Amino acid sequence: MGTSMEIQIVHSESADETFLIGRKLGRICQPGDIILLNGELGVGKTVFSKGFGEGLGIDEPISSPTFTLIQIYEGGRLPLYHFDVYRIADVWEMDEIGYEDYFFGNGVCLIEWAVRIEELLPEKTISVTIEKDLEKGFDYRRITIEGLDTEAIDENIRN
């Protein structure tokens, strides 16, 4: 009986729940994991990222690296390489910072706006997409997770 990599949807009713979902994912990440964090501006990516960092055991404040391209946090059980490639003009900018050292290193990469560097991404990634649905409330978020086995989601994220 193998594990399935189906698309899983988790529901969040508040920023606190979004934070907790991020924290739960951070707790189960392994060295070399690459998390693609997708969602429009203001949807809760930074809240999710803060929880994710806490799940890795990082004590320092997590902020979006919008103007620095990458923020490195090394104080947890695994290093976190937090990318925000929203403002990247060309993928060669990733070469300039030595992205391969991070993508194929011993830490975890969390990449916001990863669609802008799709051609650089390895085949195996975990995609997290956060979406609003105002019909379900202002704070409601639908969080879609792809590339993580359903057993890991059911045992670690949904509980």
C-alpha positions as CSV (number, residue, x, y, z in Angstrom):
1,M,0.0,0.0,0.0
2,G,1.8,3.1,-1.2
3,T,1.3,6.7,-0.5
4,S,-0.7,9.0,-2.7
5,M,0.4,12.5,-3.9
6,E,-3.1,13.8,-4.5
7,I,-4.1,17.4,-4.2
8,Q,-5.2,18.1,-0.7
9,I,-7.3,21.1,0.5
10,V,-7.1,22.4,4.0
11,H,-9.4,25.1,5.3
12,S,-8.4,28.1,7.5
13,E,-10.9,30.3,9.2
14,S,-8.4,32.8,10.6
15,A,-4.8,34.1,10.4
16,D,-4.1,32.0,13.5
17,E,-5.2,28.9,11.7
18,T,-3.1,29.8,8.7
19,F,-0.1,30.2,11.0
20,L,-0.7,26.8,12.6
21,I,-1.0,25.1,9.2
22,G,2.3,26.7,8.2
23,R,3.9,25.5,11.5
24,K,2.6,22.0,11.0
25,L,4.2,21.8,7.6
26,G,7.4,23.2,8.9
27,R,7.6,20.5,11.5
28,I,7.5,17.7,9.0
29,C,9.8,19.2,6.4
30,Q,13.1,17.4,5.6
31,P,16.4,18.6,4.3
32,G,16.2,19.4,0.6
33,D,12.5,20.1,0.6
34,I,11.4,23.0,-1.7
35,I,8.1,24.6,-0.8
36,L,6.5,26.8,-3.5
37,L,4.2,29.3,-1.8
38,N,1.6,30.7,-4.1
39,G,-1.1,33.3,-3.6
40,E,-2.0,36.9,-4.4
41,L,-0.8,39.8,-2.5
42,G,-2.4,40.0,1.0
43,V,-3.6,36.5,1.0
44,G,-1.6,35.4,4.0
45,K,1.7,34.1,2.6
46,T,3.7,36.0,5.3
47,V,1.5,34.6,8.1
48,F,2.0,31.1,6.7
49,S,5.7,31.7,6.4
50,K,6.0,32.8,10.1
51,G,4.3,29.6,11.2
52,F,6.5,27.6,8.9
53,G,9.6,29.1,10.4
54,E,8.3,28.4,13.9
55,G,7.7,24.8,12.8
56,L,11.4,24.5,11.9
57,G,12.3,25.8,15.4
58,I,13.4,29.3,14.2
59,D,13.0,31.9,17.0
60,E,13.8,35.0,15.1
61,P,11.1,37.0,13.3
62,I,10.3,35.8,9.8
63,S,9.6,38.5,7.3
64,S,9.0,38.5,3.5
65,P,12.3,39.0,1.7
66,T,10.6,41.2,-1.0
67,F,13.5,43.6,-1.5
68,T,16.4,41.2,-0.7
69,L,15.3,38.1,-2.8
70,I,16.4,35.7,-0.1
71,Q,16.4,35.7,3.7
72,I,18.4,33.0,5.5
73,Y,17.4,31.7,8.9
74,E,19.8,29.2,10.5
75,G,18.6,29.0,14.1
76,G,16.2,26.1,13.7
77,R,16.5,22.3,13.3
78,L,17.1,23.0,9.6
79,P,18.2,26.1,7.8
80,L,15.4,28.0,6.1
81,Y,16.1,29.7,2.8
82,H,13.1,32.1,2.2
83,F,12.9,33.4,-1.3
84,D,10.6,36.1,-2.7
85,V,11.1,36.3,-6.4
86,Y,8.2,38.7,-7.1
87,R,10.5,41.5,-8.2
88,I,13.0,39.3,-10.2
89,A,13.6,40.7,-13.7
90,D,15.3,37.6,-15.1
91,V,16.1,34.1,-13.9
92,W,19.8,34.9,-14.2
93,E,19.5,36.9,-11.0
94,M,19.0,33.5,-9.3
95,D,22.4,32.4,-10.7
96,E,24.0,35.5,-9.1
97,I,22.9,34.4,-5.6
98,G,23.9,30.8,-6.2
99,Y,20.4,29.4,-5.9
100,E,21.6,25.8,-6.6
101,D,23.5,25.8,-3.2
102,Y,20.2,26.5,-1.5
103,F,17.9,24.3,-3.7
104,F,20.2,21.3,-3.3
105,G,21.6,22.0,0.1
106,N,20.7,20.7,3.6
107,G,18.0,23.2,4.4
108,V,14.5,23.9,3.3
109,C,13.5,26.4,0.6
110,L,10.3,28.4,0.9
111,I,9.8,30.3,-2.4
112,E,7.1,32.9,-2.9
113,W,6.1,33.7,-6.5
114,A,7.9,30.6,-7.7
115,V,6.1,30.7,-11.1
116,R,8.6,33.4,-12.1
117,I,11.5,30.9,-11.9
118,E,9.7,27.7,-13.0
119,E,12.4,26.7,-15.4
120,L,14.9,26.5,-12.5
121,L,12.8,24.4,-10.1
122,P,13.6,20.7,-9.6
123,E,10.9,18.2,-10.5
124,K,10.1,17.3,-6.8
125,T,8.6,20.2,-5.0
126,I,5.7,20.8,-2.6
127,S,3.3,23.4,-3.7
128,V,1.1,25.4,-1.3
129,T,-1.5,27.8,-2.7
130,I,-3.4,30.1,-0.5
131,E,-6.7,31.6,-1.8
132,K,-9.3,33.8,-0.4
133,D,-13.0,33.1,-0.8
134,L,-15.0,36.1,0.5
135,E,-18.2,34.3,0.2
136,K,-17.0,32.1,3.1
137,G,-15.8,35.1,5.1
138,F,-13.1,37.8,5.2
139,D,-10.6,35.6,7.1
140,Y,-11.4,32.3,5.3
141,R,-8.5,30.8,3.3
142,R,-8.4,27.7,1.1
143,I,-4.9,26.2,1.3
144,T,-4.2,23.7,-1.5
145,I,-1.2,21.4,-0.9
146,E,0.4,19.3,-3.8
147,G,3.4,17.1,-3.7
148,L,3.2,15.9,-0.1
149,D,1.8,12.4,0.4
150,T,-1.8,12.4,1.7
151,E,-0.8,10.3,4.7
152,A,1.6,13.1,5.9
153,I,-1.2,15.7,5.4
154,D,-3.8,13.7,7.2
155,E,-1.6,12.8,10.1
156,N,0.2,16.1,10.5
157,I,-1.6,19.0,8.9
158,R,-5.3,18.3,9.4
159,N,-5.0,17.5,13.1
